[in-house]
Amino acid sequence: MINSGTIGMPLHFGKMPKWLTERMGLMGSAIIESVAQNYGKSEVLTRLSNPNWFQALGAVMGMQWNSSGVTATVLGSLKRKINP
C-alpha cells in the first residue's frame, strides 16, 4: 500500500549568504564526484532525479528540509562548483 499526503512548505524570500552557498557547493560537489566515480555519470542523473534523494542532498548540503528554495539553491551551488 502506498502512503500519500501533503505538506505545507513556506515560501522564503531573499538570498542565501555567500558563505553558505560556498560551503554548500563544496559539500555537494564532493558528494556528486563520489557518486560519479563509484557508480558512473548516469547514476548521478538518476539520483538527482529522485525527489527523496535530492531533498536529502539539499539537507546534507545545509538547506532546511522544508525550505521553498531547495531546488534553486542546490542546483545553483552545484553549477558554480562543478562547472565554474
HTML snippet that shows the backbone in 3Dmol.js (N, CA, C, O; Angstrom):
<script src="https://3Dmol.org/build/3Dmol-min.js"></script>
<div id="view" style="width:600px;height:400px;position:relative"></div>
<script>
const pdb = `
ATOM      1  N   MET A   1       0.837  -1.174   0.000  1.00  0.00           N
ATOM      2  CA  MET A   1       0.000   0.000   0.000  1.00  0.00           C
ATOM      3  C   MET A   1       0.887   1.244   0.000  1.00  0.00           C
ATOM      4  O   MET A   1       1.871   1.318   0.736  1.00  0.00           O
ATOM      5  N   ILE A   2       0.535   2.194  -0.815  1.00  0.00           N
ATOM      6  CA  ILE A   2       1.299   3.432  -0.915  1.00  0.00           C
ATOM      7  C   ILE A   2       0.692   4.476   0.015  1.00  0.00           C
ATOM      8  O   ILE A   2      -0.507   4.751  -0.041  1.00  0.00           O
ATOM      9  N   ASN A   3       1.521   5.044   0.858  1.00  0.00           N
ATOM     10  CA  ASN A   3       1.080   6.140   1.713  1.00  0.00           C
ATOM     11  C   ASN A   3       1.219   7.440   0.954  1.00  0.00           C
ATOM     12  O   ASN A   3       2.184   7.635   0.215  1.00  0.00           O
ATOM     13  N   SER A   4       0.279   8.312   1.128  1.00  0.00           N
ATOM     14  CA  SER A   4       0.373   9.614   0.481  1.00  0.00           C
ATOM     15  C   SER A   4      -0.112  10.681   1.446  1.00  0.00           C
ATOM     16  O   SER A   4      -0.766  10.393   2.448  1.00  0.00           O
ATOM     17  N   GLY A   5       0.219  11.894   1.123  1.00  0.00           N
ATOM     18  CA  GLY A   5      -0.183  13.001   1.960  1.00  0.00           C
ATOM     19  C   GLY A   5       0.311  14.300   1.382  1.00  0.00           C
ATOM     20  O   GLY A   5       0.852  14.332   0.276  1.00  0.00           O
ATOM     21  N   THR A   6       0.133  15.343   2.104  1.00  0.00           N
ATOM     22  CA  THR A   6       0.597  16.655   1.658  1.00  0.00           C
ATOM     23  C   THR A   6       1.404  17.298   2.778  1.00  0.00           C
ATOM     24  O   THR A   6       1.310  16.917   3.945  1.00  0.00           O
ATOM     25  N   ILE A   7       2.183  18.267   2.390  1.00  0.00           N
ATOM     26  CA  ILE A   7       2.950  19.028   3.365  1.00  0.00           C
ATOM     27  C   ILE A   7       2.960  20.484   2.910  1.00  0.00           C
ATOM     28  O   ILE A   7       3.121  20.772   1.724  1.00  0.00           O
ATOM     29  N   GLY A   8       2.790  21.370   3.834  1.00  0.00           N
ATOM     30  CA  GLY A   8       2.854  22.794   3.524  1.00  0.00           C
ATOM     31  C   GLY A   8       4.283  23.288   3.653  1.00  0.00           C
ATOM     32  O   GLY A   8       4.904  23.135   4.705  1.00  0.00           O
ATOM     33  N   MET A   9       4.803  23.875   2.593  1.00  0.00           N
ATOM     34  CA  MET A   9       6.176  24.378   2.619  1.00  0.00           C
ATOM     35  C   MET A   9       6.142  25.896   2.518  1.00  0.00           C
ATOM     36  O   MET A   9       5.572  26.437   1.571  1.00  0.00           O
ATOM     37  N   PRO A  10       6.739  26.586   3.475  1.00  0.00           N
ATOM     38  CA  PRO A  10       6.705  28.049   3.452  1.00  0.00           C
ATOM     39  C   PRO A  10       7.519  28.606   2.287  1.00  0.00           C
ATOM     40  O   PRO A  10       8.543  28.042   1.903  1.00  0.00           O
ATOM     41  N   LEU A  11       7.056  29.703   1.741  1.00  0.00           N
ATOM     42  CA  LEU A  11       7.771  30.377   0.666  1.00  0.00           C
ATOM     43  C   LEU A  11       8.734  31.379   1.293  1.00  0.00           C
ATOM     44  O   LEU A  11       8.320  32.283   2.017  1.00  0.00           O
ATOM     45  N   HIS A  12      10.009  31.211   1.011  1.00  0.00           N
ATOM     46  CA  HIS A  12      11.033  32.090   1.566  1.00  0.00           C
ATOM     47  C   HIS A  12      11.505  33.082   0.515  1.00  0.00           C
ATOM     48  O   HIS A  12      11.599  32.756  -0.668  1.00  0.00           O
ATOM     49  N   PHE A  13      11.795  34.271   0.952  1.00  0.00           N
ATOM     50  CA  PHE A  13      12.286  35.320   0.063  1.00  0.00           C
ATOM     51  C   PHE A  13      13.708  35.689   0.464  1.00  0.00           C
ATOM     52  O   PHE A  13      14.149  35.385   1.572  1.00  0.00           O
ATOM     53  N   GLY A  14      14.406  36.334  -0.430  1.00  0.00           N
ATOM     54  CA  GLY A  14      15.757  36.783  -0.116  1.00  0.00           C
ATOM     55  C   GLY A  14      16.810  35.939  -0.804  1.00  0.00           C
ATOM     56  O   GLY A  14      16.509  35.108  -1.661  1.00  0.00           O
ATOM     57  N   LYS A  15      18.049  36.171  -0.409  1.00  0.00           N
ATOM     58  CA  LYS A  15      19.178  35.458  -0.999  1.00  0.00           C
ATOM     59  C   LYS A  15      19.910  34.669   0.074  1.00  0.00           C
ATOM     60  O   LYS A  15      19.863  34.994   1.260  1.00  0.00           O
ATOM     61  N   MET A  16      20.583  33.626  -0.380  1.00  0.00           N
ATOM     62  CA  MET A  16      21.424  32.840   0.517  1.00  0.00           C
ATOM     63  C   MET A  16      22.698  33.632   0.808  1.00  0.00           C
ATOM     64  O   MET A  16      23.206  34.323  -0.075  1.00  0.00           O
ATOM     65  N   PRO A  17      23.218  33.544   2.022  1.00  0.00           N
ATOM     66  CA  PRO A  17      24.511  34.168   2.302  1.00  0.00           C
ATOM     67  C   PRO A  17      25.604  33.514   1.450  1.00  0.00           C
ATOM     68  O   PRO A  17      25.590  32.303   1.229  1.00  0.00           O
ATOM     69  N   LYS A  18      26.536  34.317   0.985  1.00  0.00           N
ATOM     70  CA  LYS A  18      27.598  33.814   0.104  1.00  0.00           C
ATOM     71  C   LYS A  18      28.410  32.704   0.765  1.00  0.00           C
ATOM     72  O   LYS A  18      28.777  31.732   0.104  1.00  0.00           O
ATOM     73  N   TRP A  19      28.694  32.836   2.060  1.00  0.00           N
ATOM     74  CA  TRP A  19      29.479  31.816   2.750  1.00  0.00           C
ATOM     75  C   TRP A  19      28.761  30.471   2.756  1.00  0.00           C
ATOM     76  O   TRP A  19      29.400  29.426   2.638  1.00  0.00           O
ATOM     77  N   LEU A  20      27.422  30.493   2.894  1.00  0.00           N
ATOM     78  CA  LEU A  20      26.664  29.244   2.910  1.00  0.00           C
ATOM     79  C   LEU A  20      26.607  28.623   1.515  1.00  0.00           C
ATOM     80  O   LEU A  20      26.697  27.403   1.369  1.00  0.00           O
ATOM     81  N   THR A  21      26.460  29.455   0.502  1.00  0.00           N
ATOM     82  CA  THR A  21      26.448  28.957  -0.868  1.00  0.00           C
ATOM     83  C   THR A  21      27.777  28.290  -1.203  1.00  0.00           C
ATOM     84  O   THR A  21      27.801  27.247  -1.857  1.00  0.00           O
ATOM     85  N   GLU A  22      28.883  28.887  -0.759  1.00  0.00           N
ATOM     86  CA  GLU A  22      30.207  28.298  -0.998  1.00  0.00           C
ATOM     87  C   GLU A  22      30.345  26.940  -0.309  1.00  0.00           C
ATOM     88  O   GLU A  22      30.816  25.974  -0.909  1.00  0.00           O
ATOM     89  N   ARG A  23      29.935  26.879   0.940  1.00  0.00           N
ATOM     90  CA  ARG A  23      30.034  25.616   1.683  1.00  0.00           C
ATOM     91  C   ARG A  23      29.131  24.548   1.081  1.00  0.00           C
ATOM     92  O   ARG A  23      29.504  23.377   0.999  1.00  0.00           O
ATOM     93  N   MET A  24      27.946  24.961   0.663  1.00  0.00           N
ATOM     94  CA  MET A  24      27.033  24.007   0.031  1.00  0.00           C
ATOM     95  C   MET A  24      27.633  23.468  -1.260  1.00  0.00           C
ATOM     96  O   MET A  24      27.513  22.280  -1.558  1.00  0.00           O
ATOM     97  N   GLY A  25      28.276  24.337  -2.020  1.00  0.00           N
ATOM     98  CA  GLY A  25      28.909  23.906  -3.264  1.00  0.00           C
ATOM     99  C   GLY A  25      30.025  22.906  -3.023  1.00  0.00           C
ATOM    100  O   GLY A  25      30.155  21.925  -3.756  1.00  0.00           O
ATOM    101  N   LEU A  26      30.830  23.149  -1.999  1.00  0.00           N
ATOM    102  CA  LEU A  26      31.920  22.223  -1.672  1.00  0.00           C
ATOM    103  C   LEU A  26      31.383  20.855  -1.250  1.00  0.00           C
ATOM    104  O   LEU A  26      31.864  19.822  -1.714  1.00  0.00           O
ATOM    105  N   MET A  27      30.397  20.858  -0.378  1.00  0.00           N
ATOM    106  CA  MET A  27      29.821  19.598   0.093  1.00  0.00           C
ATOM    107  C   MET A  27      29.132  18.858  -1.049  1.00  0.00           C
ATOM    108  O   MET A  27      29.332  17.658  -1.232  1.00  0.00           O
ATOM    109  N   GLY A  28      28.324  19.577  -1.807  1.00  0.00           N
ATOM    110  CA  GLY A  28      27.584  18.949  -2.899  1.00  0.00           C
ATOM    111  C   GLY A  28      28.482  18.410  -3.989  1.00  0.00           C
ATOM    112  O   GLY A  28      28.249  17.315  -4.500  1.00  0.00           O
ATOM    113  N   SER A  29      29.504  19.161  -4.352  1.00  0.00           N
ATOM    114  CA  SER A  29      30.399  18.692  -5.413  1.00  0.00           C
ATOM    115  C   SER A  29      31.178  17.458  -4.962  1.00  0.00           C
ATOM    116  O   SER A  29      31.458  16.578  -5.777  1.00  0.00           O
ATOM    117  N   ALA A  30      31.531  17.380  -3.685  1.00  0.00           N
ATOM    118  CA  ALA A  30      32.217  16.188  -3.173  1.00  0.00           C
ATOM    119  C   ALA A  30      31.303  14.966  -3.240  1.00  0.00           C
ATOM    120  O   ALA A  30      31.744  13.873  -3.596  1.00  0.00           O
ATOM    121  N   ILE A  31      30.042  15.151  -2.901  1.00  0.00           N
ATOM    122  CA  ILE A  31      29.083  14.040  -2.950  1.00  0.00           C
ATOM    123  C   ILE A  31      28.849  13.599  -4.389  1.00  0.00           C
ATOM    124  O   ILE A  31      28.873  12.404  -4.684  1.00  0.00           O
ATOM    125  N   ILE A  32      28.626  14.549  -5.281  1.00  0.00           N
ATOM    126  CA  ILE A  32      28.376  14.224  -6.685  1.00  0.00           C
ATOM    127  C   ILE A  32      29.603  13.558  -7.310  1.00  0.00           C
ATOM    128  O   ILE A  32      29.470  12.601  -8.073  1.00  0.00           O
ATOM    129  N   GLU A  33      30.785  14.058  -6.989  1.00  0.00           N
ATOM    130  CA  GLU A  33      32.019  13.459  -7.510  1.00  0.00           C
ATOM    131  C   GLU A  33      32.173  12.021  -7.028  1.00  0.00           C
ATOM    132  O   GLU A  33      32.578  11.147  -7.794  1.00  0.00           O
ATOM    133  N   SER A  34      31.853  11.776  -5.769  1.00  0.00           N
ATOM    134  CA  SER A  34      31.949  10.428  -5.219  1.00  0.00           C
ATOM    135  C   SER A  34      30.975   9.477  -5.908  1.00  0.00           C
ATOM    136  O   SER A  34      31.342   8.354  -6.253  1.00  0.00           O
ATOM    137  N   VAL A  35      29.744   9.920  -6.109  1.00  0.00           N
ATOM    138  CA  VAL A  35      28.754   9.086  -6.797  1.00  0.00           C
ATOM    139  C   VAL A  35      29.203   8.806  -8.225  1.00  0.00           C
ATOM    140  O   VAL A  35      29.091   7.675  -8.698  1.00  0.00           O
ATOM    141  N   ALA A  36      29.708   9.818  -8.914  1.00  0.00           N
ATOM    142  CA  ALA A  36      30.152   9.648 -10.302  1.00  0.00           C
ATOM    143  C   ALA A  36      31.324   8.672 -10.390  1.00  0.00           C
ATOM    144  O   ALA A  36      31.359   7.833 -11.290  1.00  0.00           O
ATOM    145  N   GLN A  37      32.269   8.768  -9.480  1.00  0.00           N
ATOM    146  CA  GLN A  37      33.436   7.879  -9.511  1.00  0.00           C
ATOM    147  C   GLN A  37      33.074   6.438  -9.170  1.00  0.00           C
ATOM    148  O   GLN A  37      33.617   5.499  -9.751  1.00  0.00           O
ATOM    149  N   ASN A  38      32.155   6.269  -8.227  1.00  0.00           N
ATOM    150  CA  ASN A  38      31.813   4.922  -7.775  1.00  0.00           C
ATOM    151  C   ASN A  38      30.733   4.240  -8.604  1.00  0.00           C
ATOM    152  O   ASN A  38      30.731   3.016  -8.731  1.00  0.00           O
ATOM    153  N   TYR A  39      29.806   5.028  -9.176  1.00  0.00           N
ATOM    154  CA  TYR A  39      28.661   4.429  -9.860  1.00  0.00           C
ATOM    155  C   TYR A  39      28.483   4.888 -11.300  1.00  0.00           C
ATOM    156  O   TYR A  39      27.714   4.277 -12.043  1.00  0.00           O
ATOM    157  N   GLY A  40      29.167   5.939 -11.713  1.00  0.00           N
ATOM    158  CA  GLY A  40      29.061   6.428 -13.082  1.00  0.00           C
ATOM    159  C   GLY A  40      28.184   7.665 -13.205  1.00  0.00           C
ATOM    160  O   GLY A  40      27.408   7.994 -12.308  1.00  0.00           O
ATOM    161  N   LYS A  41      28.329   8.338 -14.341  1.00  0.00           N
ATOM    162  CA  LYS A  41      27.602   9.589 -14.574  1.00  0.00           C
ATOM    163  C   LYS A  41      26.099   9.382 -14.660  1.00  0.00           C
ATOM    164  O   LYS A  41      25.331  10.229 -14.204  1.00  0.00           O
ATOM    165  N   SER A  42      25.670   8.268 -15.239  1.00  0.00           N
ATOM    166  CA  SER A  42      24.230   8.036 -15.367  1.00  0.00           C
ATOM    167  C   SER A  42      23.569   7.893 -14.000  1.00  0.00           C
ATOM    168  O   SER A  42      22.412   8.274 -13.826  1.00  0.00           O
ATOM    169  N   GLU A  43      24.297   7.347 -13.034  1.00  0.00           N
ATOM    170  CA  GLU A  43      23.749   7.219 -11.683  1.00  0.00           C
ATOM    171  C   GLU A  43      23.597   8.579 -11.014  1.00  0.00           C
ATOM    172  O   GLU A  43      22.687   8.771 -10.207  1.00  0.00           O
ATOM    173  N   VAL A  44      24.469   9.518 -11.335  1.00  0.00           N
ATOM    174  CA  VAL A  44      24.328  10.880 -10.803  1.00  0.00           C
ATOM    175  C   VAL A  44      22.993  11.458 -11.255  1.00  0.00           C
ATOM    176  O   VAL A  44      22.250  12.017 -10.447  1.00  0.00           O
ATOM    177  N   LEU A  45      22.688  11.327 -12.535  1.00  0.00           N
ATOM    178  CA  LEU A  45      21.423  11.850 -13.053  1.00  0.00           C
ATOM    179  C   LEU A  45      20.230  11.109 -12.468  1.00  0.00           C
ATOM    180  O   LEU A  45      19.206  11.719 -12.161  1.00  0.00           O
ATOM    181  N   THR A  46      20.360   9.798 -12.314  1.00  0.00           N
ATOM    182  CA  THR A  46      19.276   9.011 -11.719  1.00  0.00           C
ATOM    183  C   THR A  46      18.996   9.478 -10.297  1.00  0.00           C
ATOM    184  O   THR A  46      17.841   9.645  -9.905  1.00  0.00           O
ATOM    185  N   ARG A  47      20.043   9.686  -9.539  1.00  0.00           N
ATOM    186  CA  ARG A  47      19.860  10.111  -8.144  1.00  0.00           C
ATOM    187  C   ARG A  47      19.349  11.543  -8.046  1.00  0.00           C
ATOM    188  O   ARG A  47      18.490  11.836  -7.214  1.00  0.00           O
ATOM    189  N   LEU A  48      19.865  12.437  -8.885  1.00  0.00           N
ATOM    190  CA  LEU A  48      19.376  13.821  -8.850  1.00  0.00           C
ATOM    191  C   LEU A  48      17.906  13.907  -9.243  1.00  0.00           C
ATOM    192  O   LEU A  48      17.203  14.819  -8.807  1.00  0.00           O
ATOM    193  N   SER A  49      17.436  12.972 -10.058  1.00  0.00           N
ATOM    194  CA  SER A  49      16.034  12.996 -10.479  1.00  0.00           C
ATOM    195  C   SER A  49      15.108  12.325  -9.468  1.00  0.00           C
ATOM    196  O   SER A  49      13.887  12.387  -9.618  1.00  0.00           O
ATOM    197  N   ASN A  50      15.663  11.690  -8.450  1.00  0.00           N
ATOM    198  CA  ASN A  50      14.861  11.086  -7.394  1.00  0.00           C
ATOM    199  C   ASN A  50      14.537  12.167  -6.360  1.00  0.00           C
ATOM    200  O   ASN A  50      15.448  12.687  -5.716  1.00  0.00           O
ATOM    201  N   PRO A  51      13.257  12.517  -6.190  1.00  0.00           N
ATOM    202  CA  PRO A  51      12.908  13.624  -5.281  1.00  0.00           C
ATOM    203  C   PRO A  51      13.369  13.411  -3.843  1.00  0.00           C
ATOM    204  O   PRO A  51      13.793  14.361  -3.186  1.00  0.00           O
ATOM    205  N   ASN A  52      13.294  12.186  -3.350  1.00  0.00           N
ATOM    206  CA  ASN A  52      13.722  11.930  -1.972  1.00  0.00           C
ATOM    207  C   ASN A  52      15.231  12.098  -1.817  1.00  0.00           C
ATOM    208  O   ASN A  52      15.698  12.689  -0.844  1.00  0.00           O
ATOM    209  N   TRP A  53      15.988  11.578  -2.777  1.00  0.00           N
ATOM    210  CA  TRP A  53      17.445  11.698  -2.716  1.00  0.00           C
ATOM    211  C   TRP A  53      17.852  13.158  -2.856  1.00  0.00           C
ATOM    212  O   TRP A  53      18.745  13.628  -2.153  1.00  0.00           O
ATOM    213  N   PHE A  54      17.197  13.874  -3.763  1.00  0.00           N
ATOM    214  CA  PHE A  54      17.523  15.280  -3.981  1.00  0.00           C
ATOM    215  C   PHE A  54      17.241  16.108  -2.729  1.00  0.00           C
ATOM    216  O   PHE A  54      18.038  16.968  -2.356  1.00  0.00           O
ATOM    217  N   GLN A  55      16.112  15.848  -2.085  1.00  0.00           N
ATOM    218  CA  GLN A  55      15.764  16.571  -0.860  1.00  0.00           C
ATOM    219  C   GLN A  55      16.781  16.269   0.238  1.00  0.00           C
ATOM    220  O   GLN A  55      17.188  17.164   0.979  1.00  0.00           O
ATOM    221  N   ALA A  56      17.187  15.005   0.339  1.00  0.00           N
ATOM    222  CA  ALA A  56      18.199  14.626   1.330  1.00  0.00           C
ATOM    223  C   ALA A  56      19.540  15.286   1.019  1.00  0.00           C
ATOM    224  O   ALA A  56      20.238  15.732   1.930  1.00  0.00           O
ATOM    225  N   LEU A  57      19.902  15.352  -0.263  1.00  0.00           N
ATOM    226  CA  LEU A  57      21.137  16.033  -0.657  1.00  0.00           C
ATOM    227  C   LEU A  57      21.094  17.493  -0.219  1.00  0.00           C
ATOM    228  O   LEU A  57      22.073  18.012   0.318  1.00  0.00           O
ATOM    229  N   GLY A  58      19.972  18.148  -0.445  1.00  0.00           N
ATOM    230  CA  GLY A  58      19.829  19.537  -0.023  1.00  0.00           C
ATOM    231  C   GLY A  58      19.986  19.700   1.479  1.00  0.00           C
ATOM    232  O   GLY A  58      20.603  20.659   1.941  1.00  0.00           O
ATOM    233  N   ALA A  59      19.429  18.765   2.244  1.00  0.00           N
ATOM    234  CA  ALA A  59      19.545  18.829   3.703  1.00  0.00           C
ATOM    235  C   ALA A  59      20.991  18.617   4.145  1.00  0.00           C
ATOM    236  O   ALA A  59      21.475  19.309   5.040  1.00  0.00           O
ATOM    237  N   VAL A  60      21.679  17.662   3.522  1.00  0.00           N
ATOM    238  CA  VAL A  60      23.081  17.402   3.865  1.00  0.00           C
ATOM    239  C   VAL A  60      23.951  18.602   3.503  1.00  0.00           C
ATOM    240  O   VAL A  60      24.917  18.912   4.200  1.00  0.00           O
ATOM    241  N   MET A  61      23.600  19.272   2.409  1.00  0.00           N
ATOM    242  CA  MET A  61      24.378  20.434   1.974  1.00  0.00           C
ATOM    243  C   MET A  61      24.140  21.658   2.852  1.00  0.00           C
ATOM    244  O   MET A  61      24.924  22.606   2.805  1.00  0.00           O
ATOM    245  N   GLY A  62      23.072  21.656   3.652  1.00  0.00           N
ATOM    246  CA  GLY A  62      22.860  22.755   4.581  1.00  0.00           C
ATOM    247  C   GLY A  62      21.537  23.484   4.469  1.00  0.00           C
ATOM    248  O   GLY A  62      21.308  24.449   5.198  1.00  0.00           O
ATOM    249  N   MET A  63      20.658  23.050   3.574  1.00  0.00           N
ATOM    250  CA  MET A  63      19.348  23.696   3.449  1.00  0.00           C
ATOM    251  C   MET A  63      18.382  23.111   4.468  1.00  0.00           C
ATOM    252  O   MET A  63      18.539  21.969   4.900  1.00  0.00           O
ATOM    253  N   GLN A  64      17.384  23.898   4.850  1.00  0.00           N
ATOM    254  CA  GLN A  64      16.322  23.367   5.691  1.00  0.00           C
ATOM    255  C   GLN A  64      15.488  22.417   4.838  1.00  0.00           C
ATOM    256  O   GLN A  64      15.259  22.680   3.657  1.00  0.00           O
ATOM    257  N   TRP A  65      15.040  21.332   5.422  1.00  0.00           N
ATOM    258  CA  TRP A  65      14.311  20.325   4.658  1.00  0.00           C
ATOM    259  C   TRP A  65      12.994  20.862   4.106  1.00  0.00           C
ATOM    260  O   TRP A  65      12.519  20.380   3.077  1.00  0.00           O
ATOM    261  N   ASN A  66      12.400  21.845   4.766  1.00  0.00           N
ATOM    262  CA  ASN A  66      11.100  22.352   4.322  1.00  0.00           C
ATOM    263  C   ASN A  66      11.196  23.713   3.643  1.00  0.00           C
ATOM    264  O   ASN A  66      10.194  24.421   3.552  1.00  0.00           O
ATOM    265  N   SER A  67      12.356  24.087   3.173  1.00  0.00           N
ATOM    266  CA  SER A  67      12.532  25.388   2.539  1.00  0.00           C
ATOM    267  C   SER A  67      12.065  25.352   1.092  1.00  0.00           C
ATOM    268  O   SER A  67      12.230  24.346   0.403  1.00  0.00           O
ATOM    269  N   SER A  68      11.486  26.443   0.639  1.00  0.00           N
ATOM    270  CA  SER A  68      10.986  26.505  -0.734  1.00  0.00           C
ATOM    271  C   SER A  68      12.096  26.686  -1.756  1.00  0.00           C
ATOM    272  O   SER A  68      11.847  26.523  -2.951  1.00  0.00           O
ATOM    273  N   GLY A  69      13.297  27.011  -1.341  1.00  0.00           N
ATOM    274  CA  GLY A  69      14.372  27.291  -2.281  1.00  0.00           C
ATOM    275  C   GLY A  69      15.368  26.164  -2.466  1.00  0.00           C
ATOM    276  O   GLY A  69      16.467  26.392  -2.973  1.00  0.00           O
ATOM    277  N   VAL A  70      15.007  24.944  -2.064  1.00  0.00           N
ATOM    278  CA  VAL A  70      15.960  23.834  -2.131  1.00  0.00           C
ATOM    279  C   VAL A  70      16.441  23.602  -3.555  1.00  0.00           C
ATOM    280  O   VAL A  70      17.646  23.513  -3.788  1.00  0.00           O
ATOM    281  N   THR A  71      15.538  23.504  -4.498  1.00  0.00           N
ATOM    282  CA  THR A  71      15.922  23.178  -5.877  1.00  0.00           C
ATOM    283  C   THR A  71      16.862  24.223  -6.454  1.00  0.00           C
ATOM    284  O   THR A  71      17.932  23.889  -6.961  1.00  0.00           O
ATOM    285  N   ALA A  72      16.470  25.474  -6.378  1.00  0.00           N
ATOM    286  CA  ALA A  72      17.287  26.543  -6.962  1.00  0.00           C
ATOM    287  C   ALA A  72      18.637  26.662  -6.262  1.00  0.00           C
ATOM    288  O   ALA A  72      19.660  26.856  -6.919  1.00  0.00           O
ATOM    289  N   THR A  73      18.648  26.549  -4.954  1.00  0.00           N
ATOM    290  CA  THR A  73      19.884  26.720  -4.202  1.00  0.00           C
ATOM    291  C   THR A  73      20.846  25.554  -4.404  1.00  0.00           C
ATOM    292  O   THR A  73      22.041  25.763  -4.615  1.00  0.00           O
ATOM    293  N   VAL A  74      20.333  24.337  -4.341  1.00  0.00           N
ATOM    294  CA  VAL A  74      21.189  23.162  -4.527  1.00  0.00           C
ATOM    295  C   VAL A  74      21.763  23.141  -5.936  1.00  0.00           C
ATOM    296  O   VAL A  74      22.970  22.974  -6.112  1.00  0.00           O
ATOM    297  N   LEU A  75      20.909  23.310  -6.939  1.00  0.00           N
ATOM    298  CA  LEU A  75      21.400  23.277  -8.319  1.00  0.00           C
ATOM    299  C   LEU A  75      22.325  24.453  -8.617  1.00  0.00           C
ATOM    300  O   LEU A  75      23.306  24.295  -9.344  1.00  0.00           O
ATOM    301  N   GLY A  76      22.029  25.624  -8.070  1.00  0.00           N
ATOM    302  CA  GLY A  76      22.902  26.779  -8.269  1.00  0.00           C
ATOM    303  C   GLY A  76      24.273  26.571  -7.651  1.00  0.00           C
ATOM    304  O   GLY A  76      25.289  26.910  -8.256  1.00  0.00           O
ATOM    305  N   SER A  77      24.303  26.014  -6.445  1.00  0.00           N
ATOM    306  CA  SER A  77      25.580  25.744  -5.774  1.00  0.00           C
ATOM    307  C   SER A  77      26.395  24.710  -6.540  1.00  0.00           C
ATOM    308  O   SER A  77      27.604  24.866  -6.713  1.00  0.00           O
ATOM    309  N   LEU A  78      25.730  23.656  -6.996  1.00  0.00           N
ATOM    310  CA  LEU A  78      26.430  22.624  -7.761  1.00  0.00           C
ATOM    311  C   LEU A  78      26.946  23.171  -9.085  1.00  0.00           C
ATOM    312  O   LEU A  78      28.058  22.855  -9.507  1.00  0.00           O
ATOM    313  N   LYS A  79      26.136  23.987  -9.730  1.00  0.00           N
ATOM    314  CA  LYS A  79      26.536  24.557 -11.023  1.00  0.00           C
ATOM    315  C   LYS A  79      27.796  25.411 -10.873  1.00  0.00           C
ATOM    316  O   LYS A  79      28.704  25.331 -11.700  1.00  0.00           O
ATOM    317  N   ARG A  80      27.851  26.220  -9.826  1.00  0.00           N
ATOM    318  CA  ARG A  80      29.012  27.093  -9.619  1.00  0.00           C
ATOM    319  C   ARG A  80      30.286  26.309  -9.309  1.00  0.00           C
ATOM    320  O   ARG A  80      31.374  26.711  -9.719  1.00  0.00           O
ATOM    321  N   LYS A  81      30.162  25.205  -8.596  1.00  0.00           N
ATOM    322  CA  LYS A  81      31.345  24.433  -8.207  1.00  0.00           C
ATOM    323  C   LYS A  81      31.777  23.431  -9.271  1.00  0.00           C
ATOM    324  O   LYS A  81      32.972  23.266  -9.516  1.00  0.00           O
ATOM    325  N   ILE A  82      30.827  22.767  -9.899  1.00  0.00           N
ATOM    326  CA  ILE A  82      31.163  21.716 -10.859  1.00  0.00           C
ATOM    327  C   ILE A  82      31.554  22.297 -12.207  1.00  0.00           C
ATOM    328  O   ILE A  82      32.459  21.784 -12.864  1.00  0.00           O
ATOM    329  N   ASN A  83      30.886  23.354 -12.622  1.00  0.00           N
ATOM    330  CA  ASN A  83      31.146  23.952 -13.933  1.00  0.00           C
ATOM    331  C   ASN A  83      31.337  25.457 -13.764  1.00  0.00           C
ATOM    332  O   ASN A  83      30.447  26.232 -14.112  1.00  0.00           O
ATOM    333  N   PRO A  84      32.499  25.886 -13.226  1.00  0.00           N
ATOM    334  CA  PRO A  84      32.679  27.313 -12.903  1.00  0.00           C
ATOM    335  C   PRO A  84      32.753  28.224 -14.107  1.00  0.00           C
ATOM    336  O   PRO A  84      32.902  29.436 -13.955  1.00  0.00           O
TER     337      PRO A  84
END
`;
const viewer = $3Dmol.createViewer("view");
viewer.addModel(pdb, "pdb");
viewer.setStyle({}, {cartoon: {color: "spectrum"}});
viewer.zoomTo();
viewer.render();
</script>
